[in-house]
Amino acid sequence: MQRITIQEAEHFVPLDLDEHADITKARYFTLSPSKRGPEWEDVTYYLHRRVNQYEGRLQDGDGWVYILATPSQPGMYKIGYTDQEDVQERVKQINRSTGLALNCDLQWAFRCFNAKRLEGEVHKRLSSARVNNRKEWFAISLTEAKEAIKELGQKYI
């Protein structure tokens, strides 16, 4: 692991240090003065991934992270991803293959690069609202779902 300056760190994605964080994924770290006193320093870890790594690409993304809802499950939203150009085609596939009484409707979609990775980060962020660990349904508001995707998605546009 390599120490970098705080200015250099602005170009890298910080490691999210939740209870499941794998510190071995960190490539860089910074030290900064701590609010606990002059004898303390705070350590921040960073991944090798660059911030704005997709900047300058000619298209606006290669996938979608989407939010679906169905009247048969009020107050719950499915958050998924697709690499298909037409997100509505993915919605049709889901409606053909699920055993839900009523079809899912697209509520919102976020165009980005590496939609699979973004979907994983969103699922991790919203894990406390997950209805079933093997399913992509969350008991949250549409606003909460959109905000999580928009916030985490900034590094994928």
The 8 nearest C-alpha neighbors of each residue, nearest first, counted from 0:
[[1, 26, 27, 2, 25, 28, 23, 44],
 [0, 2, 27, 3, 28, 26, 29, 25],
 [1, 3, 28, 27, 29, 0, 4, 30],
 [4, 2, 29, 28, 7, 1, 27, 8],
 [3, 5, 7, 6, 29, 8, 2, 30],
 [4, 6, 8, 7, 29, 3, 9, 30],
 [5, 7, 4, 8, 9, 10, 3, 29],
 [8, 6, 4, 9, 5, 10, 3, 11],
 [7, 9, 5, 10, 11, 6, 4, 3],
 [8, 10, 7, 6, 11, 5, 50, 12],
 [9, 11, 8, 50, 49, 7, 12, 51],
 [12, 10, 49, 50, 8, 9, 48, 45],
 [11, 13, 46, 50, 45, 48, 49, 14],
 [14, 12, 45, 44, 46, 15, 11, 43],
 [15, 13, 45, 44, 46, 16, 12, 25],
 [14, 16, 17, 13, 20, 44, 45, 12],
 [17, 15, 20, 14, 18, 19, 22, 21],
 [16, 18, 20, 19, 15, 14, 21, 124],
 [17, 19, 20, 16, 21, 15, 22, 123],
 [20, 18, 17, 21, 16, 15, 22, 123],
 [21, 19, 16, 17, 18, 22, 15, 14],
 [20, 22, 23, 24, 19, 25, 16, 14],
 [21, 23, 24, 25, 20, 14, 44, 16],
 [22, 24, 25, 21, 26, 0, 20, 46],
 [25, 23, 22, 21, 26, 46, 14, 47],
 [26, 24, 46, 45, 23, 22, 27, 44],
 [25, 27, 0, 46, 47, 45, 1, 24],
 [28, 26, 1, 45, 0, 2, 25, 44],
 [29, 27, 44, 2, 43, 45, 3, 1],
 [30, 28, 43, 3, 42, 2, 4, 5],
 [31, 29, 42, 41, 40, 43, 28, 32],
 [30, 32, 41, 40, 33, 29, 42, 5],
 [33, 31, 40, 41, 39, 34, 37, 30],
 [34, 32, 40, 35, 41, 39, 36, 31],
 [33, 35, 36, 32, 37, 39, 40, 41],
 [36, 34, 33, 39, 37, 38, 40, 32],
 [35, 37, 34, 38, 39, 33, 32, 40],
 [36, 38, 39, 32, 33, 35, 40, 34],
 [37, 39, 36, 40, 35, 33, 32, 34],
 [40, 38, 33, 37, 36, 35, 32, 41],
 [41, 39, 32, 33, 31, 30, 42, 38],
 [40, 42, 31, 33, 30, 32, 43, 39],
 [43, 41, 30, 29, 40, 44, 28, 31],
 [42, 44, 29, 28, 41, 30, 45, 13],
 [43, 45, 28, 14, 27, 25, 13, 42],
 [46, 44, 13, 14, 27, 25, 12, 28],
 [45, 47, 25, 26, 48, 12, 14, 13],
 [46, 48, 26, 49, 11, 45, 25, 12],
 [49, 47, 46, 11, 12, 50, 52, 45],
 [48, 50, 11, 52, 10, 12, 51, 47],
 [49, 51, 11, 10, 52, 12, 154, 48],
 [52, 50, 54, 154, 53, 49, 155, 156],
 [51, 53, 49, 50, 54, 154, 48, 155],
 [54, 52, 51, 56, 156, 55, 155, 112],
 [55, 53, 51, 52, 56, 156, 155, 57],
 [54, 56, 57, 53, 52, 58, 51, 59],
 [57, 55, 54, 58, 53, 59, 60, 156],
 [56, 58, 55, 59, 60, 54, 53, 61],
 [57, 59, 56, 60, 61, 55, 112, 111],
 [58, 60, 111, 57, 156, 110, 61, 56],
 [61, 59, 111, 112, 110, 58, 62, 156],
 [60, 62, 112, 111, 82, 113, 59, 63],
 [63, 61, 82, 114, 111, 81, 60, 110],
 [62, 64, 110, 81, 109, 80, 114, 111],
 [65, 63, 80, 109, 79, 108, 114, 118],
 [64, 66, 108, 79, 78, 107, 80, 63],
 [65, 67, 78, 107, 106, 77, 105, 108],
 [68, 66, 105, 77, 106, 104, 76, 103],
 [69, 67, 76, 103, 104, 77, 106, 75],
 [68, 70, 103, 71, 72, 102, 104, 101],
 [71, 69, 72, 73, 101, 68, 103, 102],
 [70, 72, 69, 101, 73, 100, 99, 102],
 [73, 71, 70, 69, 75, 74, 68, 76],
 [74, 72, 75, 70, 71, 69, 68, 76],
 [73, 75, 138, 72, 139, 140, 76, 68],
 [76, 74, 138, 137, 73, 72, 139, 136],
 [75, 77, 68, 137, 136, 67, 66, 78],
 [76, 78, 136, 67, 135, 66, 137, 79],
 [79, 77, 66, 65, 135, 76, 67, 136],
 [78, 80, 65, 64, 118, 77, 66, 135],
 [81, 79, 64, 63, 114, 65, 115, 118],
 [80, 82, 63, 83, 62, 64, 89, 86],
 [81, 83, 62, 61, 63, 84, 80, 114],
 [84, 82, 81, 85, 62, 86, 89, 88],
 [83, 85, 86, 82, 62, 61, 63, 81],
 [86, 84, 87, 83, 88, 89, 82, 81],
 [85, 87, 89, 88, 83, 84, 90, 63],
 [88, 86, 90, 89, 85, 91, 105, 92],
 [87, 89, 91, 86, 90, 85, 92, 83],
 [90, 88, 92, 86, 87, 91, 93, 81],
 [89, 91, 87, 93, 88, 92, 94, 86],
 [90, 92, 88, 94, 89, 93, 95, 87],
 [93, 91, 89, 95, 90, 94, 96, 88],
 [94, 92, 90, 96, 95, 91, 97, 89],
 [93, 95, 91, 102, 92, 96, 97, 90],
 [96, 94, 92, 93, 97, 91, 98, 102],
 [95, 97, 93, 94, 92, 98, 91, 99],
 [98, 96, 99, 94, 93, 95, 102, 92],
 [97, 99, 100, 96, 94, 95, 101, 102],
 [100, 98, 101, 97, 102, 71, 94, 103],
 [99, 101, 98, 71, 102, 97, 69, 70],
 [102, 100, 99, 71, 69, 103, 70, 94],
 [103, 101, 94, 69, 104, 99, 100, 70],
 [104, 102, 69, 68, 67, 94, 101, 105],
 [103, 105, 68, 67, 69, 106, 102, 90],
 [104, 106, 67, 107, 66, 103, 68, 90],
 [107, 105, 67, 66, 104, 68, 108, 65],
 [106, 108, 66, 105, 65, 109, 67, 145],
 [109, 107, 65, 64, 63, 66, 110, 106],
 [108, 110, 64, 63, 65, 111, 107, 148],
 [111, 109, 63, 60, 62, 108, 64, 59],
 [112, 110, 60, 156, 155, 62, 63, 114],
 [111, 113, 60, 61, 155, 114, 62, 156],
 [114, 112, 115, 116, 111, 117, 155, 62],
 [113, 115, 117, 62, 116, 112, 63, 64],
 [116, 114, 118, 113, 117, 80, 119, 81],
 [117, 115, 119, 118, 114, 113, 120, 121],
 [116, 118, 114, 120, 119, 115, 121, 152],
 [117, 119, 121, 115, 116, 120, 114, 122],
 [120, 118, 122, 116, 117, 121, 123, 115],
 [119, 121, 123, 117, 122, 118, 124, 116],
 [122, 120, 124, 118, 123, 119, 125, 148],
 [121, 123, 119, 125, 120, 124, 126, 118],
 [122, 124, 126, 120, 121, 125, 119, 127],
 [125, 123, 121, 122, 126, 120, 147, 127],
 [124, 126, 122, 123, 127, 128, 121, 129],
 [127, 125, 123, 129, 128, 122, 124, 137],
 [126, 128, 125, 129, 124, 123, 130, 137],
 [129, 127, 137, 138, 126, 125, 130, 139],
 [130, 128, 137, 126, 127, 131, 136, 138],
 [129, 131, 137, 136, 128, 138, 132, 134],
 [130, 132, 134, 133, 129, 136, 135, 137],
 [133, 131, 134, 129, 130, 135, 126, 136],
 [134, 132, 131, 135, 130, 136, 129, 122],
 [135, 133, 131, 132, 136, 130, 129, 77],
 [134, 136, 77, 78, 137, 79, 133, 129],
 [137, 135, 77, 76, 134, 130, 129, 75],
 [136, 138, 129, 128, 76, 75, 130, 139],
 [137, 139, 75, 128, 74, 130, 129, 76],
 [140, 138, 137, 75, 143, 128, 74, 141],
 [141, 139, 143, 142, 144, 74, 138, 75],
 [140, 142, 144, 143, 145, 139, 76, 66],
 [141, 143, 145, 140, 144, 146, 139, 147],
 [144, 142, 146, 140, 141, 145, 147, 139],
 [143, 145, 141, 147, 142, 146, 148, 140],
 [146, 144, 142, 148, 147, 143, 149, 141],
 [145, 147, 149, 143, 148, 144, 150, 142],
 [148, 146, 150, 144, 145, 149, 151, 143],
 [147, 149, 145, 151, 152, 146, 150, 121],
 [150, 148, 152, 146, 147, 151, 145, 153],
 [151, 149, 147, 152, 148, 153, 146, 145],
 [152, 150, 148, 153, 149, 147, 154, 121],
 [151, 153, 149, 155, 154, 150, 148, 117],
 [154, 152, 155, 151, 156, 150, 149, 51],
 [153, 155, 51, 152, 50, 156, 151, 52],
 [156, 154, 152, 112, 153, 111, 53, 113],
 [155, 111, 153, 154, 53, 112, 60, 152]]
